Amino acid sequence: MRRALYIRLLSLFVGATLVAAPLPALAFSRVKDLVEIEGIRDNMLVGYGLVVGLNGSGDSLKNAPFTQQSLQTMLERLGVNTRGTTMQTKNVAAVMVTASLPAFAAQGTRIDVSVSAMGDAKSLQGGTLLVTSLFGADGQIYAVGQGPVAIGGFTASGDAASVTRGVPTAGRISNGAIVEREIPFNLAIQKTLRLSLRNPDLTTASRIASAVNAYMGGGVAEATDPATVRLTVPGGYPHGIMGLLTDLEQVKVNPDEPARVVIDEQSGVIVMGSDVRISTVAIAQGNLTIRVTETPEVSQPEPFSKTGTTQVVPRTQIAIDDSKGNKMAVLREGVSLQSLVDGLNALGVGPRDIISILQAIKAAGALQADIQVIG
């Protein structure tokens, strides 16, 4: 009896210990967040139009002849002939209108549009976009936009000063366009479909296919390349491809990522992946800095002196910093990202110097990662 009780208590203790023990952190993501589905995509639309009602902040027609031509063409369509006359209005601005047509957008639904000035207009505040056709890449009209423009900036000026906040020459019209043409694509009748990875990777594609097959209990998914996983709808599956995608969107996958260091030299931003590793390397950082300071002083003669004159006496101070206090740091082989960051911070270097150090480590063959420079 005691032995059975002892074994039971020991089992409970071991179970509680296993529950309390920290488990390795895995960054699981849904399949829905890792892939794009073939056929479910947005389409870019663009159009050219006129914004009217500006309070003297529109295009100057002499510097923007396309605005004058567009204004004359629009007035002629309305029965007003302005050919041969000099137009000096500054209440009109030529704009480019852009929008994104969502997947499966039905005819008659509304979408947002963005409006951006083309000429020398100062602001689009208070303006109204006239009827503008929005074209797709195939040259067909898919939406028509019109409405008052809302901007997120402003400008104010006087005779001696001016202030501008935000971008007053760009704005947005919420629900400002009506869809006139639908893009035909019948998802429900598809028997096979492809999933496109947002970040192509061999391991991630294989893991997605394995997770989907484990969830479905059969060979439904196949990774055909690092960027594509092909799905096949099992015979008699409820609701076909729609039901399959609905069930598979919530499947959890642990995505893999390459060891990569991304550097933006313009802003000094450095992003390093968790798998970045380096071989044993010693680093020393230091620059010779010479600071020259000029503090001229004024030398004046004694009071009531008839011979002395006021002189400016130069005073120059030179300070030299050869970074003698900086020491060499050793980064051990196979250190983690945290150790690498701690080692670089221990040198007291800034982002600009870290960029140079990382590039030097890569040149020495000690950085086991890819460096991608942007900007």
C-alpha positions as a printed Julia matrix, in Angstrom:
375×3 Matrix{Float64}:
   0.0     0.0     0.0
   2.77    2.4     0.95
   4.72    1.46   -2.17
   1.72    2.21   -4.41
   1.16    5.55   -2.67
   4.85    6.4    -3.02
   4.81    5.62   -6.75
   1.69    7.73   -7.24
   3.17   10.72   -5.4
   6.41   10.36   -7.38
   4.45   10.35  -10.67
   2.57   13.52   -9.66
   5.83   15.23   -8.7
   7.51   14.31  -11.99
   4.45   15.44  -13.96
   4.37   18.8   -12.17
   8.1    19.22  -12.79
   7.68   18.56  -16.51
   4.82   21.06  -16.71
   6.83   23.71  -14.9
   9.99   23.11  -16.93
  10.55   25.72  -19.62
   9.93   24.45  -23.14
  11.84   25.63  -26.18
  10.21   28.69  -27.71
   8.98   27.96  -31.22
   7.6    30.78  -33.37
   4.58   28.97  -34.77
   2.58   30.85  -37.4
  -0.65   30.08  -39.18
  -0.56   28.94  -42.79
  -2.84   31.91  -43.44
  -0.06   34.31  -42.42
   2.69   32.61  -44.43
   1.21   32.24  -47.9
  -0.77   33.97  -50.61
  -3.45   31.95  -52.39
  -3.42   31.79  -56.16
  -6.25   33.89  -57.61
  -6.95   35.81  -54.39
  -5.09   39.04  -55.05
  -5.54   42.79  -55.39
  -5.19   44.68  -58.65
  -3.73   48.16  -59.05
  -5.84   50.89  -60.68
  -4.73   54.32  -61.9
  -6.42   57.32  -63.45
  -5.94   60.98  -64.33
  -8.35   63.64  -63.12
  -8.97   67.19  -61.97
  -9.5    68.55  -58.48
 -11.56   71.76  -58.39
 -12.63   74.16  -55.66
  -9.14   75.02  -54.43
  -8.76   78.42  -52.78
  -6.03   79.78  -55.06
  -3.69   76.89  -54.25
  -4.06   74.99  -57.51
  -1.83   74.75  -60.6
  -0.62   77.87  -62.38
  -1.79   77.15  -65.93
   1.34   78.66  -67.48
   3.59   76.18  -65.71
   1.18   73.23  -66.06
  -0.16   73.22  -69.66
  -1.67   69.76  -69.19
  -3.97   71.21  -66.54
  -5.22   73.85  -68.95
  -5.75   71.3   -71.73
  -7.66   69.0   -69.4
  -9.79   71.87  -68.12
 -10.64   72.98  -71.67
 -11.52   69.42  -72.73
 -13.78   68.95  -69.71
 -15.57   72.26  -70.34
 -16.09   71.38  -74.01
 -17.77   68.12  -73.01
 -20.11   70.23  -70.87
 -20.86   72.57  -73.78
 -18.51   75.44  -72.86
 -16.04   76.59  -75.53
 -12.86   78.13  -74.11
 -10.49   77.59  -77.04
  -8.32   80.62  -77.81
  -8.98   82.33  -74.48
  -6.44   82.98  -71.74
  -7.26   81.1   -68.55
  -5.69   82.24  -65.27
  -7.62   80.28  -62.68
  -5.65   78.78  -59.78
  -8.51   76.8   -58.32
  -7.87   73.66  -60.39
  -5.14   71.01  -60.04
  -4.29   68.02  -62.21
  -3.94   64.86  -60.13
  -3.13   61.18  -60.44
  -5.71   58.92  -58.8
  -4.69   55.45  -57.6
  -6.63   52.65  -55.95
  -6.37   48.97  -55.1
  -9.16   46.73  -56.37
  -9.68   43.95  -53.78
 -10.11   40.35  -54.8
 -13.71   39.37  -55.63
 -14.91   43.0   -55.39
 -18.48   42.97  -56.71
 -19.9    45.52  -59.09
 -21.28   48.49  -57.18
 -19.05   48.15  -54.1
 -16.97   51.13  -53.0
 -13.19   51.36  -52.56
 -10.82   54.05  -51.25
  -8.76   56.16  -53.63
  -5.59   58.22  -53.2
  -5.1    61.57  -54.93
  -1.7    63.15  -55.67
  -0.99   66.48  -57.37
   0.98   66.48  -60.64
   1.66   70.18  -61.21
   2.79   73.03  -58.96
  -0.31   73.11  -56.77
   0.39   74.26  -53.22
  -2.41   72.33  -51.52
  -5.45   70.18  -52.28
  -7.29   71.3   -49.17
 -11.0    71.86  -49.78
 -10.86   70.39  -53.29
 -13.25   67.97  -54.95
 -12.22   65.29  -57.42
 -14.33   65.25  -60.56
 -15.46   62.0   -62.18
 -12.29   60.01  -62.94
 -12.03   56.65  -64.68
  -9.65   54.18  -63.06
  -7.9    51.78  -65.42
  -6.29   48.39  -64.85
  -3.13   47.04  -66.45
  -5.21   45.76  -69.38
  -6.5    49.24  -70.22
 -10.06   48.49  -69.12
 -12.07   50.71  -66.78
 -12.72   48.93  -63.48
 -13.87   51.79  -61.23
 -14.96   55.44  -61.3
 -13.93   57.88  -58.57
 -15.3    61.21  -57.37
 -15.66   63.12  -54.12
 -14.12   65.62  -51.68
 -10.42   65.17  -50.96
  -9.26   64.85  -47.35
  -5.62   65.74  -46.74
  -3.43   65.05  -43.72
  -1.27   68.19  -43.9
  -1.53   71.92  -44.23
   0.5    74.93  -45.24
   0.34   78.51  -44.0
   2.48   81.45  -45.09
   2.93   85.17  -44.61
   5.18   87.84  -46.03
   8.27   86.72  -44.12
   7.67   83.12  -43.09
   5.77   79.98  -43.94
   5.06   76.64  -42.3
   4.12   73.29  -43.82
   3.1    70.18  -41.94
   2.58   66.84  -43.62
   2.01   66.67  -47.37
  -0.84   68.99  -48.41
  -0.53   67.99  -52.08
  -1.67   64.39  -51.47
  -4.96   63.22  -50.04
  -7.45   60.4   -49.82
 -11.14   59.87  -50.54
 -12.72   57.25  -48.33
 -15.09   55.07  -50.37
 -14.45   57.48  -53.21
 -14.76   55.03  -56.11
 -17.43   52.63  -57.3
 -16.45   49.31  -58.87
 -17.88   49.09  -62.4
 -16.28   45.86  -63.63
 -15.58   42.6   -61.81
 -12.53   40.42  -62.37
 -13.79   36.94  -63.27
 -12.37   34.1   -61.17
 -14.45   31.18  -59.89
 -12.6    29.86  -56.86
 -15.24   27.32  -55.87
 -14.8    25.12  -58.97
 -11.02   24.8   -58.68
  -9.71   21.28  -58.08
  -6.07   22.26  -57.52
  -4.6    25.47  -56.16
  -1.17   26.84  -55.39
  -0.02   28.54  -52.19
   2.71   31.13  -52.77
   5.04   31.72  -49.82
   5.52   35.36  -48.87
   9.13   34.54  -47.94
  10.26   31.68  -50.21
  12.26   29.04  -48.36
  12.87   25.32  -48.98
  12.43   24.28  -45.36
   9.33   26.39  -44.79
   7.64   25.06  -47.93
   8.34   21.47  -46.88
   7.07   22.12  -43.36
   3.84   23.63  -44.68
   3.24   20.6   -46.92
   4.0    18.2   -44.05
   1.72   20.07  -41.61
  -1.15   20.14  -44.1
  -0.78   16.43  -44.89
  -0.6    15.57  -41.18
  -3.78   17.58  -40.54
  -5.64   16.05  -43.49
  -4.25   12.55  -43.06
  -3.25   12.18  -46.7
  -1.21   13.51  -49.6
  -3.14   16.73  -50.14
  -0.17   19.14  -50.3
   3.1    18.97  -52.19
   5.98   21.47  -52.09
   6.94   21.94  -55.74
   9.58   24.63  -55.2
  10.77   26.98  -52.41
   7.95   29.42  -53.17
   5.02   27.12  -53.99
   2.92   24.47  -52.29
   0.31   22.78  -54.5
  -3.02   21.72  -52.98
  -5.31   19.04  -54.4
  -8.92   18.84  -53.23
  -9.75   15.28  -52.05
 -12.73   13.72  -53.77
 -16.02   14.4   -51.99
 -14.5    17.0   -49.65
 -17.27   19.19  -48.14
 -17.58   22.56  -49.91
 -14.66   21.79  -52.22
 -11.67   24.13  -52.34
 -13.41   26.74  -50.17
 -13.9    24.26  -47.36
 -10.33   22.98  -47.72
  -8.8    26.48  -47.53
 -11.0    27.37  -44.56
  -9.79   24.31  -42.66
  -6.13   24.72  -43.55
  -5.76   28.45  -42.79
  -5.45   27.79  -39.04
  -2.83   25.01  -39.31
   0.27   26.01  -37.32
   3.74   25.84  -38.9
   7.16   26.77  -37.52
   8.7    28.76  -40.42
  12.43   28.7   -41.05
  14.47   31.76  -41.96
  17.95   32.21  -43.41
  20.77   33.75  -41.4
  20.71   37.29  -42.72
  21.89   40.74  -41.68
  19.96   43.63  -43.24
  21.67   47.02  -43.22
  20.15   50.38  -44.17
  23.14   52.66  -44.59
  21.04   55.79  -44.99
  19.34   55.55  -41.59
  21.89   53.34  -39.83
  19.31   50.63  -39.05
  20.67   47.09  -38.55
  18.43   44.0   -38.35
  19.98   40.6   -37.63
  18.19   37.25  -37.73
  18.24   34.88  -34.78
  20.38   32.3   -36.66
  23.3    34.65  -37.31
  26.54   33.0   -36.12
  30.19   33.98  -36.3
  33.48   32.14  -36.0
  36.08   33.15  -33.41
  37.25   36.66  -34.24
  38.97   39.53  -32.44
  37.67   43.06  -33.02
  39.19   46.45  -32.25
  37.49   49.7   -33.18
  38.93   53.17  -33.06
  39.23   56.32  -35.09
  41.62   59.25  -34.97
  39.63   62.38  -34.15
  41.13   65.89  -34.32
  39.02   68.74  -32.96
  40.05   72.33  -33.74
  38.3    75.1   -31.79
  38.7    78.78  -32.64
  37.98   81.28  -29.83
  39.34   84.69  -30.95
  39.77   87.37  -28.28
  39.63   91.15  -28.55
  42.71   93.09  -27.29
  42.09   96.75  -26.47
  44.67   99.49  -25.58
  44.9   101.12  -22.19
  42.35  103.84  -21.37
  43.15  107.28  -22.9
  45.95  105.73  -24.96
  46.69  107.65  -28.17
  48.91  105.1   -29.86
  47.18  101.72  -29.25
  44.52  100.19  -31.48
  41.96   97.48  -30.92
  43.12   94.1   -32.29
  41.56   90.66  -32.61
  43.94   88.06  -31.2
  43.38   84.51  -32.52
  43.14   81.67  -30.0
  43.21   78.09  -31.33
  42.75   74.92  -29.29
  43.56   71.51  -30.79
  42.42   68.25  -29.16
  43.43   64.83  -30.49
  41.6    61.6   -29.64
  43.44   58.52  -30.91
  41.08   56.1   -29.07
  43.84   54.69  -26.88
  41.29   53.61  -24.3
  39.48   51.27  -26.69
  40.36   47.62  -26.26
  40.18   44.57  -28.5
  37.25   42.24  -27.87
  37.12   38.54  -28.7
  33.86   37.0   -29.95
  33.87   33.23  -29.5
  32.94   30.74  -32.17
  29.25   30.04  -32.66
  28.01   32.81  -30.39
  24.31   33.63  -30.46
  22.74   36.85  -31.67
  22.5    38.13  -28.09
  26.2    37.46  -27.48
  27.12   39.17  -30.73
  25.11   42.27  -29.82
  26.53   42.31  -26.28
  30.07   42.04  -27.65
  29.57   44.92  -30.08
  27.94   47.05  -27.39
  30.88   46.32  -25.08
  33.12   48.06  -27.6
  31.05   51.23  -27.19
  30.38   51.58  -30.91
  27.4    53.18  -32.61
  25.26   51.84  -35.46
  27.52   53.31  -38.16
  30.58   51.61  -36.7
  28.68   48.35  -36.21
  27.88   48.36  -39.94
  31.58   48.65  -40.77
  32.47   45.95  -38.23
  29.89   43.51  -39.6
  31.08   44.08  -43.15
  34.69   43.54  -42.04
  33.75   40.3   -40.23
  31.97   39.12  -43.38
  35.03   39.99  -45.49
  37.18   37.93  -43.1
  34.91   34.92  -43.64
  33.89   34.77  -39.97
  30.24   35.84  -40.34
  28.03   32.86  -41.2
  25.19   34.9   -42.63
  24.21   36.86  -45.69
  24.53   40.64  -45.58
  21.88   42.58  -47.48
  22.42   46.32  -47.87
  19.4    48.47  -48.69
  18.89   52.18  -49.13
